[in-house]
């Protein structure tokens, strides 16, 4: 039982110095929010980029040849 009073005397009672923030807490939150919005703006600027630089696909819907299927392949069993 003599161990507890020894530990209590070695531990300082409330002498810890707290580290203060260099700016108010609301300002750090505003900086984080502004950073998030700027990253969101960069991400938004790249929308639809893959579709712009992809090779254009030409589709001819006026083909009335019955010997070809919808993908342009010739059907070996089709009658001409």
C-alpha positions as CSV (number, residue, x, y, z in Angstrom):
1,X,0.0,0.0,0.0
2,X,2.9,2.3,0.3
3,X,3.4,2.3,-3.5
4,X,0.4,4.5,-4.2
5,X,1.5,7.6,-2.3
6,X,4.9,7.4,-3.9
7,X,3.5,7.4,-7.4
8,X,1.2,10.3,-6.5
9,X,4.0,12.4,-5.2
10,X,6.1,11.7,-8.4
11,X,3.4,12.7,-10.8
12,X,3.1,16.5,-11.3
13,X,-0.3,17.9,-10.5
14,X,-1.5,19.9,-13.4
15,X,1.8,21.4,-14.5
16,X,1.5,20.2,-18.1
17,X,1.7,23.0,-20.6
18,X,-0.9,22.6,-23.4
19,X,0.1,23.3,-26.9
20,X,-1.8,26.2,-28.4
21,X,-2.9,26.3,-32.0
22,X,-1.3,29.1,-34.0
23,X,-4.7,30.1,-35.4
24,X,-8.3,29.8,-34.1
25,X,-10.0,26.5,-34.6
26,X,-12.6,27.9,-37.0
27,X,-9.8,29.2,-39.2
28,X,-8.1,25.9,-39.5
29,X,-11.5,24.3,-40.4
30,X,-12.0,27.0,-43.1
31,X,-8.5,26.3,-44.5
32,X,-9.3,22.6,-44.7
33,X,-12.7,23.3,-46.4
34,X,-11.1,25.6,-48.9
35,X,-8.5,23.0,-49.7
36,X,-11.2,20.4,-50.2
37,X,-13.1,22.7,-52.6
38,X,-10.0,23.5,-54.6
39,X,-9.3,19.7,-55.0
40,X,-12.9,19.2,-56.0
41,X,-12.5,21.9,-58.6
42,X,-9.5,20.2,-60.1
43,X,-11.3,16.9,-60.2
44,X,-14.3,18.5,-61.8
45,X,-12.2,20.0,-64.5
46,X,-11.2,16.5,-65.7
47,X,-14.8,15.4,-66.2
48,X,-15.6,13.7,-69.6
49,X,-11.9,13.8,-70.6
50,X,-11.9,10.2,-71.7
51,X,-14.8,10.8,-74.1
52,X,-13.1,13.8,-75.7
53,X,-9.8,12.0,-76.5
54,X,-11.2,8.7,-77.4
55,X,-11.2,7.7,-81.1
56,X,-14.6,8.5,-82.7
57,X,-16.8,5.6,-83.5
58,X,-18.6,5.7,-86.9
59,X,-21.9,4.0,-86.9
60,X,-23.8,3.5,-90.2
61,X,-27.5,2.9,-89.5
62,X,-28.5,3.1,-93.1
63,X,-27.1,-0.3,-94.0
64,X,-29.9,-2.5,-95.3
65,X,-27.8,-5.5,-96.2
66,X,-29.5,-8.5,-94.4
67,X,-26.4,-10.7,-94.7
68,X,-24.6,-8.7,-92.0
69,X,-25.6,-8.8,-88.3
70,X,-25.7,-5.7,-86.0
71,X,-21.9,-5.9,-85.5
72,X,-21.1,-5.9,-89.3
73,X,-20.1,-9.6,-89.4
74,X,-21.3,-11.6,-92.4
75,X,-23.7,-14.4,-91.6
76,X,-22.5,-17.6,-93.4
77,X,-26.1,-18.9,-93.6
78,X,-27.8,-15.8,-94.9
79,X,-29.4,-15.9,-98.4
80,X,-28.6,-13.1,-100.8
